[in-house]
Amino acid sequence: MMNPGDQITVHMYDARVSGGGHAFEVVINDLTTGKTGYMQASAANGFANTSILTCNGTPFNFQPEYATAAKANIVPWAALATNISTEFEIGHFTPCTSVTSASTLTLGPGLTDTFYNTCNGPYEASAGGNSDGTRSVEPSDALCYPAGDTHGSLNSPPDLVAGCLDDFAQNGDLDFDGSSYWPEWPTGSQPTATLPGSFVQQLPTSGGKQYQQFFMQTDTALSESTCQANGTGCALPPPNAPGAFYPYWTRVTTPAAGAHGTASCTLEFGNVSTGAGVNDFGGFAQYGSDQQPSLGYPEFEGPVISNACT
């Protein structure tokens, strides 16, 4: 279990499997707590290759698809053209002042949980209840829960705030009125007594060396009700987002210490645009243009950028 503000390292590699062979393994070291956890995608751990014809699973050792991180070496079945990457799944939470319209979710025999369908509060009000003024984009805000909810017989720790997950009736915050799409992200790299810090990441390495190039991308347009097949209405921030904001990446360069030192870089995600050594790559513009003509679906990809910290 990690805590807000913990510093961690993540090691991903093709590891040996007990009894022979290799499988993909991820090791997380929490440098703050001293704890370590790992998972290996091996047959011995229950991983299986599932037949698309019968849904039967065959025990399988999963391994990296490619030996290098060339731009063309991507996961071909994913919405993003990704290989070695850091990815944020945003748009799944909207804070509320209160929640209404109760329903019951059955989780198993004798196991139920009361949830609510409607979020009431400034985020919803700013979007007029929905950004297009109707329920055509989002049939429901569910799953929603009030502050203090312990989820019935699940007896979980109480929810700290009232809010909605926005992914029960539809996949995500399709009217873009949740907290992900407002410029309320932390703007400092370090937390203070009253404010959190931004997400901060060292640039990834392979064999002790940083990658020479990188680029930014997002598949947000897949969720934009305004986005048409001809490319109109596909934009960042989303045209119907009341907060008129979309989070972006920033690289912060720390000058070299001493005559023979080397500069170091970190990545931040959210809304960091000012300060010494900050390069926000144009903010929203870093995601480039809609690639629907070449990919067949709306995805934004920015240009390949040389890593100045190699």
C-alpha positions as a Markdown table, in Angstrom:
| # | Residue | x | y | z |
|---|---|---|---|---|
| 1 | Met | 0.0 | 0.0 | 0.0 |
| 2 | Met | 1.3 | 3.4 | -1.0 |
| 3 | Asn | 0.6 | 6.8 | 0.5 |
| 4 | Pro | 0.2 | 10.2 | -1.0 |
| 5 | Gly | 3.7 | 11.7 | -1.4 |
| 6 | Asp | 5.6 | 8.4 | -1.3 |
| 7 | Gln | 8.6 | 8.1 | -3.6 |
| 8 | Ile | 8.7 | 4.8 | -5.6 |
| 9 | Thr | 10.8 | 3.1 | -8.2 |
| 10 | Val | 9.2 | 0.8 | -10.8 |
| 11 | His | 11.3 | -1.9 | -12.5 |
| 12 | Met | 9.8 | -3.7 | -15.5 |
| 13 | Tyr | 11.7 | -6.5 | -17.1 |
| 14 | Asp | 11.7 | -10.0 | -18.7 |
| 15 | Ala | 12.4 | -12.2 | -15.6 |
| 16 | Arg | 13.3 | -15.8 | -15.2 |
| 17 | Val | 10.5 | -18.2 | -14.2 |
| 18 | Ser | 11.0 | -20.9 | -11.6 |
| 19 | Gly | 11.3 | -24.2 | -13.5 |
| 20 | Gly | 12.5 | -22.5 | -16.7 |
| 21 | Gly | 11.5 | -19.8 | -19.2 |
| 22 | His | 10.8 | -16.1 | -18.8 |
| 23 | Ala | 7.8 | -13.9 | -18.0 |
| 24 | Phe | 7.2 | -10.1 | -17.7 |
| 25 | Glu | 7.7 | -8.9 | -14.1 |
| 26 | Val | 7.0 | -5.6 | -12.4 |
| 27 | Val | 8.7 | -4.7 | -9.1 |
| 28 | Ile | 7.6 | -1.6 | -7.1 |
| 29 | Asn | 9.9 | -0.4 | -4.3 |
| 30 | Asp | 8.4 | 2.2 | -2.0 |
| 31 | Leu | 11.5 | 4.3 | -1.0 |
| 32 | Thr | 9.4 | 6.1 | 1.6 |
| 33 | Thr | 8.0 | 3.1 | 3.6 |
| 34 | Gly | 10.7 | 0.6 | 2.7 |
| 35 | Lys | 8.1 | -1.9 | 1.4 |
| 36 | Thr | 8.4 | -3.8 | -1.9 |
| 37 | Gly | 5.8 | -5.6 | -4.0 |
| 38 | Tyr | 5.9 | -7.4 | -7.3 |
| 39 | Met | 3.9 | -9.4 | -9.9 |
| 40 | Gln | 5.0 | -11.8 | -12.5 |
| 41 | Ala | 2.8 | -12.5 | -15.5 |
| 42 | Ser | 3.5 | -16.2 | -15.5 |
| 43 | Ala | 1.5 | -19.4 | -16.0 |
| 44 | Ala | 2.6 | -20.4 | -12.5 |
| 45 | Asn | 0.8 | -17.3 | -11.2 |
| 46 | Gly | -2.4 | -18.1 | -13.0 |
| 47 | Phe | -1.9 | -16.0 | -16.1 |
| 48 | Ala | -3.6 | -17.5 | -19.2 |
| 49 | Asn | -4.0 | -16.9 | -22.9 |
| 50 | Thr | -7.7 | -16.8 | -23.6 |
| 51 | Ser | -9.2 | -18.3 | -26.8 |
| 52 | Ile | -11.5 | -15.8 | -28.6 |
| 53 | Leu | -13.4 | -18.7 | -30.0 |
| 54 | Thr | -14.2 | -20.7 | -26.8 |
| 55 | Cys | -13.1 | -18.4 | -24.0 |
| 56 | Asn | -11.0 | -21.3 | -22.6 |
| 57 | Gly | -7.7 | -20.2 | -21.0 |
| 58 | Thr | -4.3 | -21.8 | -21.6 |
| 59 | Pro | -1.6 | -21.2 | -19.0 |
| 60 | Phe | 0.8 | -18.8 | -20.5 |
| 61 | Asn | 4.0 | -16.8 | -19.7 |
| 62 | Phe | 3.6 | -13.3 | -21.1 |
| 63 | Gln | 6.7 | -11.6 | -22.3 |
| 64 | Pro | 7.5 | -8.2 | -23.9 |
| 65 | Glu | 6.3 | -8.1 | -27.6 |
| 66 | Tyr | 9.4 | -6.2 | -28.9 |
| 67 | Ala | 13.1 | -5.9 | -28.1 |
| 68 | Thr | 13.2 | -2.1 | -28.6 |
| 69 | Ala | 10.9 | 0.9 | -28.1 |
| 70 | Ala | 10.8 | 2.1 | -31.7 |
| 71 | Lys | 7.8 | 4.2 | -32.4 |
| 72 | Ala | 6.3 | 1.6 | -34.7 |
| 73 | Asn | 6.6 | -1.1 | -32.0 |
| 74 | Ile | 3.3 | -0.6 | -30.4 |
| 75 | Val | 0.5 | -2.6 | -28.8 |
| 76 | Pro | -1.6 | -2.9 | -32.0 |
| 77 | Trp | -5.0 | -3.7 | -30.3 |
| 78 | Ala | -5.0 | -0.7 | -27.9 |
| 79 | Ala | -6.6 | 2.7 | -28.4 |
| 80 | Leu | -3.2 | 4.4 | -27.8 |
| 81 | Ala | -0.1 | 3.8 | -29.9 |
| 82 | Thr | 2.0 | 2.9 | -26.9 |
| 83 | Asn | 5.0 | 0.8 | -25.8 |
| 84 | Ile | 7.2 | 2.1 | -23.0 |
| 85 | Ser | 4.9 | 4.7 | -21.5 |
| 86 | Thr | 3.3 | 6.4 | -18.6 |
| 87 | Glu | -0.5 | 6.6 | -18.9 |
| 88 | Phe | -3.1 | 8.4 | -16.8 |
| 89 | Glu | -6.7 | 7.2 | -16.8 |
| 90 | Ile | -8.6 | 10.3 | -16.0 |
| 91 | Gly | -12.3 | 11.3 | -16.1 |
| 92 | His | -13.8 | 8.8 | -13.7 |
| 93 | Phe | -14.7 | 11.0 | -10.7 |
| 94 | Thr | -16.9 | 14.1 | -10.2 |
| 95 | Pro | -17.1 | 15.6 | -6.7 |
| 96 | Cys | -20.6 | 16.4 | -5.5 |
| 97 | Thr | -22.3 | 18.5 | -2.7 |
| 98 | Ser | -24.9 | 15.8 | -2.4 |
| 99 | Val | -26.1 | 12.7 | -4.3 |
| 100 | Thr | -29.7 | 11.6 | -5.0 |
| 101 | Ser | -31.9 | 9.0 | -6.8 |
| 102 | Ala | -31.0 | 5.8 | -5.0 |
| 103 | Ser | -30.6 | 2.4 | -6.6 |
| 104 | Thr | -29.3 | -1.0 | -5.4 |
| 105 | Leu | -26.4 | -2.8 | -6.9 |
| 106 | Thr | -26.3 | -6.6 | -6.3 |
| 107 | Leu | -22.7 | -7.8 | -5.9 |
| 108 | Gly | -23.4 | -11.4 | -5.1 |
| 109 | Pro | -25.7 | -13.7 | -3.1 |
| 110 | Gly | -26.9 | -11.6 | -0.1 |
| 111 | Leu | -24.4 | -8.9 | -1.0 |
| 112 | Thr | -25.8 | -5.5 | -2.1 |
| 113 | Asp | -24.7 | -1.9 | -2.1 |
| 114 | Thr | -26.9 | 1.3 | -2.3 |
| 115 | Phe | -25.7 | 3.8 | -4.8 |
| 116 | Tyr | -27.1 | 7.0 | -6.3 |
| 117 | Asn | -27.6 | 8.1 | -9.9 |
| 118 | Thr | -27.4 | 11.9 | -9.7 |
| 119 | Cys | -24.7 | 14.3 | -8.6 |
| 120 | Asn | -25.7 | 17.7 | -7.3 |
| 121 | Gly | -23.1 | 20.5 | -6.9 |
| 122 | Pro | -21.1 | 23.2 | -8.6 |
| 123 | Tyr | -19.5 | 20.9 | -11.2 |
| 124 | Glu | -22.8 | 19.7 | -12.5 |
| 125 | Ala | -24.3 | 23.2 | -12.2 |
| 126 | Ser | -21.5 | 24.7 | -14.3 |
| 127 | Ala | -22.4 | 22.2 | -17.1 |
| 128 | Gly | -26.1 | 23.0 | -16.8 |
| 129 | Gly | -26.8 | 19.5 | -15.4 |
| 130 | Asn | -25.0 | 18.2 | -18.5 |
| 131 | Ser | -22.8 | 20.2 | -20.9 |
| 132 | Asp | -25.4 | 19.9 | -23.7 |
| 133 | Gly | -28.3 | 20.6 | -21.3 |
| 134 | Thr | -29.8 | 17.1 | -21.7 |
| 135 | Arg | -29.1 | 13.5 | -20.6 |
| 136 | Ser | -28.2 | 12.5 | -24.1 |
| 137 | Val | -24.5 | 12.4 | -23.4 |
| 138 | Glu | -24.6 | 10.9 | -19.9 |
| 139 | Pro | -27.7 | 8.8 | -19.0 |
| 140 | Ser | -26.5 | 8.9 | -15.4 |
| 141 | Asp | -23.8 | 10.1 | -13.1 |
| 142 | Ala | -23.6 | 6.7 | -11.3 |
| 143 | Leu | -22.1 | 5.1 | -9.5 |
| 144 | Cys | -22.5 | 7.9 | -6.8 |
| 145 | Tyr | -21.9 | 7.7 | -3.1 |
| 146 | Pro | -22.4 | 10.2 | -0.2 |
| 147 | Ala | -19.6 | 11.2 | 2.1 |
| 148 | Gly | -19.1 | 8.7 | 4.9 |
| 149 | Asp | -20.6 | 5.8 | 2.9 |
| 150 | Thr | -19.2 | 2.4 | 4.0 |
| 151 | His | -21.0 | 0.4 | 1.2 |
| 152 | Gly | -23.3 | -1.7 | 3.3 |
| 153 | Ser | -22.2 | -5.2 | 4.2 |
| 154 | Leu | -18.8 | -4.5 | 2.5 |
| 155 | Asn | -18.0 | -2.3 | 5.6 |
| 156 | Ser | -15.3 | -0.5 | 3.7 |
| 157 | Pro | -13.5 | 2.6 | 5.0 |
| 158 | Pro | -15.9 | 5.6 | 4.8 |
| 159 | Asp | -15.8 | 7.7 | 1.6 |
| 160 | Leu | -14.1 | 11.0 | 2.4 |
| 161 | Val | -16.3 | 13.1 | 0.0 |
| 162 | Ala | -19.5 | 12.7 | -1.9 |
| 163 | Gly | -18.9 | 11.9 | -5.6 |
| 164 | Cys | -19.6 | 9.9 | -8.7 |
| 165 | Leu | -17.5 | 7.4 | -10.6 |
| 166 | Asp | -19.2 | 8.3 | -14.0 |
| 167 | Asp | -18.7 | 4.9 | -15.5 |
| 168 | Phe | -21.7 | 2.7 | -14.7 |
| 169 | Ala | -24.2 | 3.8 | -17.4 |
| 170 | Gln | -21.4 | 5.0 | -19.8 |
| 171 | Asn | -17.7 | 4.7 | -19.9 |
| 172 | Gly | -16.4 | 7.8 | -18.2 |
| 173 | Asp | -17.1 | 11.5 | -17.8 |
| 174 | Leu | -18.6 | 12.1 | -21.2 |
| 175 | Asp | -19.7 | 15.7 | -20.5 |
| 176 | Phe | -16.2 | 16.5 | -19.1 |
| 177 | Asp | -17.4 | 18.3 | -16.0 |
| 178 | Gly | -15.5 | 16.3 | -13.4 |
| 179 | Ser | -12.5 | 17.5 | -11.5 |
| 180 | Ser | -10.0 | 16.1 | -14.1 |
| 181 | Tyr | -11.1 | 18.7 | -16.6 |
| 182 | Trp | -10.6 | 21.8 | -14.5 |
| 183 | Pro | -7.4 | 23.7 | -13.9 |
| 184 | Glu | -7.3 | 22.7 | -10.2 |
| 185 | Trp | -4.3 | 20.4 | -10.5 |
| 186 | Pro | -1.4 | 21.0 | -8.1 |
| 187 | Thr | 1.1 | 23.4 | -9.6 |
| 188 | Gly | 4.1 | 22.8 | -7.4 |
| 189 | Ser | 6.5 | 19.8 | -7.4 |
| 190 | Gln | 6.5 | 19.5 | -3.6 |
| 191 | Pro | 3.6 | 19.3 | -1.2 |
| 192 | Thr | 3.1 | 22.0 | 1.4 |
| 193 | Ala | 1.3 | 22.0 | 4.7 |
| 194 | Thr | -2.0 | 23.0 | 3.0 |
| 195 | Leu | -1.5 | 22.0 | -0.7 |
| 196 | Pro | -0.6 | 18.7 | -2.5 |
| 197 | Gly | 2.3 | 18.4 | -4.9 |
| 198 | Ser | 2.1 | 17.5 | -8.6 |
| 199 | Phe | 2.8 | 14.0 | -9.8 |
| 200 | Val | 6.6 | 13.9 | -10.4 |
| 201 | Gln | 8.4 | 11.2 | -12.4 |
| 202 | Gln | 12.0 | 10.6 | -13.3 |
| 203 | Leu | 12.4 | 9.9 | -17.0 |
| 204 | Pro | 12.4 | 6.2 | -17.7 |
| 205 | Thr | 15.6 | 4.3 | -18.4 |
| 206 | Ser | 16.6 | 1.1 | -20.0 |
| 207 | Gly | 20.0 | -0.5 | -19.2 |
| 208 | Gly | 20.7 | 2.6 | -17.1 |
| 209 | Lys | 20.2 | 5.0 | -20.0 |
| 210 | Gln | 17.3 | 7.3 | -20.8 |
| 211 | Tyr | 15.3 | 6.9 | -24.0 |
| 212 | Gln | 16.4 | 9.3 | -26.8 |
| 213 | Gln | 12.9 | 10.4 | -27.9 |
| 214 | Phe | 9.4 | 10.6 | -26.6 |
| 215 | Phe | 6.0 | 12.0 | -27.6 |
| 216 | Met | 2.6 | 12.7 | -26.0 |
| 217 | Gln | -0.8 | 11.3 | -27.1 |
| 218 | Thr | -4.4 | 11.0 | -26.0 |
| 219 | Asp | -7.5 | 9.2 | -27.1 |
| 220 | Thr | -9.9 | 11.7 | -25.5 |
| 221 | Ala | -11.6 | 12.4 | -28.8 |
| 222 | Leu | -13.0 | 8.9 | -28.7 |
| 223 | Ser | -15.2 | 10.2 | -25.8 |
| 224 | Glu | -16.2 | 13.5 | -27.4 |
| 225 | Ser | -19.8 | 13.6 | -28.5 |
| 226 | Thr | -18.9 | 16.5 | -30.7 |
| 227 | Cys | -16.2 | 14.6 | -32.6 |
| 228 | Gln | -17.2 | 13.7 | -36.2 |
| 229 | Ala | -15.7 | 11.2 | -38.7 |
| 230 | Asn | -14.4 | 14.1 | -40.8 |
| 231 | Gly | -12.4 | 15.5 | -37.9 |
| 232 | Thr | -14.7 | 18.4 | -37.0 |
| 233 | Gly | -15.5 | 18.8 | -33.3 |
| 234 | Cys | -12.4 | 16.9 | -32.2 |
| 235 | Ala | -10.3 | 19.2 | -30.0 |
| 236 | Leu | -8.4 | 19.6 | -26.8 |
| 237 | Pro | -9.7 | 20.8 | -24.4 |
| 238 | Pro | -13.0 | 18.9 | -25.4 |
| 239 | Pro | -15.3 | 21.5 | -26.9 |
| 240 | Asn | -18.1 | 20.7 | -24.4 |
| 241 | Ala | -15.9 | 20.8 | -21.3 |
| 242 | Pro | -17.2 | 23.6 | -19.0 |
| 243 | Gly | -13.8 | 23.9 | -17.3 |
| 244 | Ala | -12.1 | 24.5 | -20.7 |
| 245 | Phe | -9.0 | 22.5 | -19.5 |
| 246 | Tyr | -7.2 | 19.3 | -20.2 |
| 247 | Pro | -4.1 | 18.2 | -18.2 |
| 248 | Tyr | -0.7 | 18.1 | -19.9 |
| 249 | Trp | 2.9 | 17.1 | -19.4 |
| 250 | Thr | 5.7 | 19.3 | -18.3 |
| 251 | Arg | 9.5 | 18.6 | -18.2 |
| 252 | Val | 11.5 | 20.4 | -15.5 |
| 253 | Thr | 15.2 | 20.7 | -16.0 |
| 254 | Thr | 17.5 | 21.1 | -13.0 |
| 255 | Pro | 20.9 | 22.7 | -14.0 |
| 256 | Ala | 24.1 | 20.7 | -13.4 |
| 257 | Ala | 25.8 | 21.1 | -10.1 |
| 258 | Gly | 29.5 | 21.9 | -10.4 |
| 259 | Ala | 31.7 | 22.2 | -13.5 |
| 260 | His | 31.4 | 18.6 | -14.5 |
| 261 | Gly | 27.9 | 17.8 | -13.4 |
| 262 | Thr | 25.0 | 16.9 | -15.7 |
| 263 | Ala | 21.5 | 18.4 | -15.9 |
| 264 | Ser | 18.7 | 16.2 | -14.6 |
| 265 | Cys | 15.0 | 16.2 | -15.7 |
| 266 | Thr | 11.7 | 15.2 | -14.2 |
| 267 | Leu | 8.2 | 14.9 | -15.7 |
| 268 | Glu | 5.1 | 16.4 | -14.1 |
| 269 | Phe | 1.5 | 15.9 | -15.1 |
| 270 | Gly | -1.4 | 18.3 | -14.6 |
| 271 | Asn | -1.1 | 22.1 | -14.7 |
| 272 | Val | 2.5 | 23.0 | -14.2 |
| 273 | Ser | 3.5 | 25.8 | -16.7 |
| 274 | Thr | 5.7 | 28.2 | -14.9 |
| 275 | Gly | 9.0 | 28.2 | -12.9 |
| 276 | Ala | 12.7 | 27.7 | -13.4 |
| 277 | Gly | 13.6 | 25.1 | -16.0 |
| 278 | Val | 9.9 | 24.4 | -17.0 |
| 279 | Asn | 9.0 | 23.3 | -20.5 |
| 280 | Asp | 5.3 | 22.6 | -20.9 |
| 281 | Phe | 5.7 | 21.8 | -24.6 |
| 282 | Gly | 2.9 | 24.2 | -25.5 |
| 283 | Gly | 0.4 | 22.9 | -23.0 |
| 284 | Phe | -2.6 | 21.4 | -24.8 |
| 285 | Ala | -0.8 | 21.8 | -28.1 |
| 286 | Gln | 1.7 | 19.0 | -27.1 |
| 287 | Tyr | -0.9 | 16.4 | -28.0 |
| 288 | Gly | -0.6 | 17.4 | -31.7 |
| 289 | Ser | -3.4 | 16.9 | -34.2 |
| 290 | Asp | -6.2 | 14.4 | -34.8 |
| 291 | Gln | -4.8 | 11.3 | -36.5 |
| 292 | Gln | -8.2 | 9.9 | -37.7 |
| 293 | Pro | -7.3 | 10.2 | -41.4 |
| 294 | Ser | -4.3 | 7.8 | -40.9 |
| 295 | Leu | -5.5 | 5.7 | -38.0 |
| 296 | Gly | -9.2 | 5.4 | -38.7 |
| 297 | Tyr | -10.2 | 6.7 | -35.3 |
| 298 | Pro | -9.8 | 10.0 | -33.5 |
| 299 | Glu | -6.5 | 10.0 | -31.6 |
| 300 | Phe | -4.3 | 13.0 | -30.9 |
| 301 | Glu | -0.5 | 12.4 | -31.3 |
| 302 | Gly | 2.1 | 15.1 | -30.8 |
| 303 | Pro | 5.5 | 15.2 | -32.6 |
| 304 | Val | 8.4 | 13.1 | -31.6 |
| 305 | Ile | 10.6 | 15.1 | -29.3 |
| 306 | Ser | 14.3 | 14.6 | -28.7 |
| 307 | Asn | 15.2 | 14.0 | -25.0 |
| 308 | Ala | 17.4 | 16.8 | -24.0 |
| 309 | Cys | 18.4 | 15.0 | -20.8 |
| 310 | Thr | 20.0 | 11.9 | -22.3 |
